[in-house]
């Protein structure tokens, strides 16, 4: 059977790929483009805020709040 022989090889390949991925990610984050994109992503998440209606609906969907009628 071939399957047991593949498992150790698969683990080895995955470990090497993870190391390469981490190295590439680190280089990208150190680059000017990486810093700009990171700053832009962080600022866009700060701008997005939910309205009270959205918060109420999410709480109802999650079952953490009692239903309240919407304000007119």
N, C-alpha and C positions, 0 to 999 in steps of 0.2 A: 504494500500500500504506500502511496506517495505522500499522502497528507501529513503524517507525522514528521517527515523530513523537511517539509516546507515551513512549518511553524518557526523553527529557529532562524531560518533564513529571512522570513518575513519580519520577525522582531528586529533583526540586525538592520535590515533595509529601513524600517520605520525609524529606528534610532538615528541612523545617519541622516535621513531626510528631515527629521525634527531638528537636529543640530543645524543643518543648512538653512532651514526655515527661520530659526531663531537668529542666526547670523545675518541673514538678509533683512529681517525685520529690524534688527538693531541698526544696520547701516542706513536703512530707509528713514528711521526715526531721527537719526543724526543729520540727515541731509536737510537742506533748506526747504525743499518741497515737502518732505515729511513733517517738518515742524509747522509749516503753513497749514497743511491739511489738518493736522492735529488741533491746532488753534482754532481753525474754522469750524471743525466738528464740535469742539467744546463750546464755542460761542453760540452755535446754532441750537444746542440742547438747552442752554441757559435761556434763550429767547422763548422757546416753546413752553408755554404754561397752559394748564387746563382751566377752563371756566368752571364755575361752581356746578353748572348743569352737567358737564362732562364728568366731573368728580363724582357726582351723585349717581349717574348712570353706571359708572364703573363699580362703585361700591355696591349697587344693587345687583349687578351681574355677578360679582364675587360673593354676594350673600353676606356682606359685612355691615350692611345698613338696612334700616327699615325703609320701605317705600314712602316717599314724600311727594305730594303733588307738585308739579312744576309751577313756578310763579308766573302770573299773567301780566 
